[in-house]
Amino acid sequence: MVPQPNAPRVLVTGVGIVSSLGLNWAANEQSLRQHATNFRPVDLFDVSGCVAKTAGLVDLPQEPCAATLSRGTRLLLGALREALAQAGLNLKQAGADAMVIGTSAGAMEIGEAYARREFQGLQGRGQLALVDAYQPQRQMSLMTEEVGWRGPVTLISNACASGANAVGRGLELIRSGRAQRVIVGGYDSLSELVFAGFDSLRALAPSGVPRPFDAARDGLALGEGAAVLVLESEAAAVSRQATALAELTGYATATDLHHLTQPDPAGGAAIRTMTAACAMARLVPEQIDYINSHGTGTPYNDAAESAAITAWAGNKVGQIAVSSTKSAMGHLLGGAGAVEAAICVMALCGQWLPASLHVREVDPCVTFDLVQAFRPAVVRSALTNSFGFGGTNATLILQSLR
């Protein structure tokens, strides 16, 4: 998106976050401060035939909601409710112009239930209900009914950049003048098909513990979760006297066209998205205080992202603090970009940096300041990267209002 000199400022007025570290902002922040992790044996389905056995699972609370809501949609609903409460919004009254949500797997477990019944020869009315509930647009309709909203919803699904691109789409809608208030976010829950797929690719850490940027890293750990951000133009926020948490100032997306599952080793598309996002935010690399990296813990990804950050930042790279919060909660796939944007807002509000955990020996490819322990810090600008299968890349930049 080309920078627009007179584009309205885009403020974040509400954030909701659900992950294996906690069901809200306060619980997630406390976990990050304490270096907590929550990787435990998968009990949602049989993993006896897989190399990996653990994931970052969320303890979903029992609460009244539509019976046909998928596990992932329930995660998203929890994040949405927190974000709206923090923003002081009632969608039945104040409303929003649009909602943009990113997901990779959607309601995959409902599709799996359909397939199991089909293989067993169980046909009939129950199957049609599963087909209906499996569709992600139906899940969004059910969720918006829960909060009493009937506005337009856009779904974005381009692998692990889905959540980041949903946030970026909200930014574009407001900066272009097509919307004043947009609800954005991303989510994914654990499903057997996705878990088995990553395991068959040998992308999951056999130990069950991801170690981003460690010299002997051996894979990622899957997690589940969701985040929702309320974005408003400055005028819209001021008109209702809303308290802003941060400003969303930069966004870019690009495709590297290198390989279906492996990143471009030189990080070409990542360099382009970081450069373009900085141009939109009117910042240079040395003005970025913190990068929440994609940092999956796989050998190829971390090396490619390190190369991209080094090429992008040049001789200032050593000044930039970088960490991967996937080391604490796992890779949330379509939800990762939104959750990591939410963590950047938390860091900007609290003036602290989350850690990259489990690092025993820093990989020689690391040229930046790898944060290995939670620390207080001056954080004025935070950048977050999200990369996905198929070569999709996205970068967001958020800035403090202090």
C-alpha positions, -999 to 999 in steps of 0.1 A, spaced: 0 0 0 15 33 -10 19 58 19 -8 85 18 2 119 32 -32 128 45 -44 93 55 -61 92 89 -42 78 119 -53 43 129 -55 37 166 -59 4 185 -85 9 212 -91 -26 223 -73 -59 224 -84 -94 233 -61 -124 234 -65 -161 242 -36 -186 241 -22 -216 260 -7 -190 283 -40 -176 294 -76 -166 285 -70 -128 285 -45 -100 283 -36 -101 321 -30 -138 321 -9 -138 289 12 -108 302 18 -125 335 29 -157 317 53 -138 295 68 -120 324 74 -153 342 88 -172 312 58 -196 314 51 -222 287 23 -247 284 33 -275 260 15 -307 271 5 -340 256 -22 -337 230 -55 -353 242 -79 -340 216 -72 -369 192 -48 -398 188 -12 -389 183 3 -423 189 14 -426 153 31 -392 153 67 -383 161 56 -352 181 32 -357 210 27 -322 225 12 -288 217 2 -255 233 -34 -263 242 -59 -239 256 -81 -248 285 -114 -236 271 -139 -225 298 -174 -238 298 -197 -209 288 -231 -206 271 -228 -202 233 -241 -218 201 -236 -256 202 -223 -256 166 -195 -231 173 -161 -248 166 -133 -249 191 -114 -222 171 -145 -200 169 -149 -202 206 -114 -190 211 -120 -161 187 -153 -153 205 -134 -150 238 -109 -127 223 -136 -106 207 -155 -102 239 -123 -90 257 -114 -66 229 -149 -50 229 -149 -47 266 -115 -30 267 -126 -6 239 -158 1 256 -178 -9 226 -213 -25 223 -217 -37 188 -255 -37 191 -253 1 196 -221 17 184 -213 -10 159 -184 -12 135 -181 -8 97 -165 -42 91 -149 -72 106 -118 -89 90 -107 -123 104 -78 -145 94 -77 -183 98 -58 -212 83 -77 -243 95 -111 -227 103 -135 -253 117 -114 -283 106 -124 -306 134 -160 -304 122 -149 -314 88 -130 -343 104 -162 -354 122 -180 -354 88 -153 -375 72 -153 -400 101 -191 -404 99 -189 -408 61 -163 -435 63 -185 -453 88 -215 -451 65 -234 -427 88 -254 -405 64 -284 -383 68 -295 -352 85 -265 -350 109 -241 -349 80 -258 -319 64 -255 -301 97 -218 -308 98 -213 -295 63 -231 -263 72 -211 -258 104 -178 -266 88 -179 -236 65 -158 -207 80 -183 -181 68 -210 -200 88 -188 -200 119 -184 -162 115 -221 -158 112 -227 -178 143 -201 -158 162 -215 -124 152 -249 -136 162 -235 -142 197 -225 -105 200 -255 -92 181 -238 -77 151 -249 -80 114 -222 -62 96 -199 -74 67 -172 -100 75 -142 -107 54 -123 -139 59 -86 -141 49 -69 -175 47 -33 -175 34 -16 -198 58 4 -185 87 2 -149 75 -36 -149 77 -39 -130 110 -14 -104 101 -30 -98 68 -64 -94 84 -50 -67 107 -33 -51 77 -66 -52 57 -83 -33 86 -56 -7 84 -61 -3 47 -99 2 51 -95 30 76 -66 47 58 -85 48 26 -115 63 42 -138 33 35 -143 26 72 -140 44 105 -140 14 129 -129 -22 120 -127 -53 141 -97 -74 131 -82 -106 143 -71 -142 137 -76 -176 152 -69 -213 148 -74 -244 170 -56 -277 170 -70 -303 146 -59 -338 137 -54 -332 100 -32 -301 106 -12 -318 134 -6 -349 113 4 -328 83 30 -309 101 43 -341 117 46 -358 84 66 -329 71 90 -334 101 84 -298 109 75 -305 146 101 -306 173 104 -343 185 111 -330 220 79 -310 219 97 -278 228 105 -252 201 139 -234 204 138 -204 179 172 -192 169 190 -219 188 219 -235 169 204 -270 174 168 -261 169 148 -290 155 113 -278 147 82 -260 158 55 -268 183 19 -261 173 -4 -241 195 -39 -227 194 -53 -193 202 -69 -161 190 -65 -123 191 -88 -95 182 -79 -58 179 -104 -29 176 -90 -4 151 -104 31 148 -96 62 129 -84 90 152 -116 109 145 -138 80 155 -119 73 187 -120 109 197 -157 113 190 -165 87 216 -136 96 239 -120 62 236 -86 55 252 -61 44 226 -35 18 234 -12 21 204 -11 33 168 -9 9 138 13 27 114 27 2 89 18 -28 69 30 -47 38 26 -81 23 45 -99 -5 50 -134 -19 85 -149 -24 75 -175 -50 103 -198 -38 88 -231 -25 55 -244 -12 68 -250 23 103 -236 25 112 -199 27 135 -181 4 169 -186 21 178 -149 14 145 -137 28 137 -116 -3 100 -112 3 105 -105 41 130 -78 32 104 -62 9 76 -63 35 98 -49 63 110 -22 40 76 -13 27 60 -13 62 87 10 74 81 33 45 44 35 53 52 42 90 78 67 79 105 49 99 140 36 92 152 3 106 172 18 135 139 34 147 124 -1 153 130 -10 190 116 -45 189 108 -72 164 84 -100 173 98 -125 148 80 -152 129 106 -174 147 91 -209 144 122 -228 155 126 -247 122 161 -247 107 151 -231 74 127 -204 88 150 -189 114 180 -188 91 160 -171 64 144 -146 88 178 -138 103 192 -132 69 163 -109 60 166 -89 92 203 -85 88 200 -73 52 171 -50 60 188 -34 90 223 -33 78 250 -21 102 223 -11 127 210 -47 132 228 -51 165 207 -24 180 174 -41 174 159 -64 200 142 -96 186 124 -125 202 99 -152 192 69 -156 215 62 -189 197 88 -203 221 62 -199 249 29 -206 233 36 -225 200 28 -216 164 -8 -205 162 -9 -207 124 -37 -184 111 -40 -168 145 -2 -162 150 0 -128 132 -29 -113 152 -18 -127 185 18 -114 180 4 -80 170 -15 -81 203 17 -89 222 34 -60 205 6 -37 218 11 -52 253 49 -45 251 43 -9 239 18 -3 268 40 -19 294 74 -10 281 89 -44 282 102 -71 259 91 -108 259 118 -135 257 128 -162 233 129 -192 256 147 -225 255 178 -211 237 209 -231 248 233 -219 221 225 -189 199 228 -197 162 257 -179 144 232 -165 119 218 -142 146 233 -107 143 206 -89 163 200 -85 200 182 -118 208 161 -113 239 165 -144 261 149 -131 293 120 -108 300 132 -73 304 119 -37 309 128 -16 279 119 16 261 97 5 232 85 32 209 81 11 177 75 -26 174 75 -47 142 60 -81 138 67 -106 109 44 -134 98 54 -159 70 33 -187 56 34 -218 34 32 -208 -3 56 -180 3 32 -154 18 49 -128 40 34 -99 60 48 -72 83 30 -49 107 43 -19 126 28 -6 158 39 25 178 36 38 213 14 68 220 35 79 250 
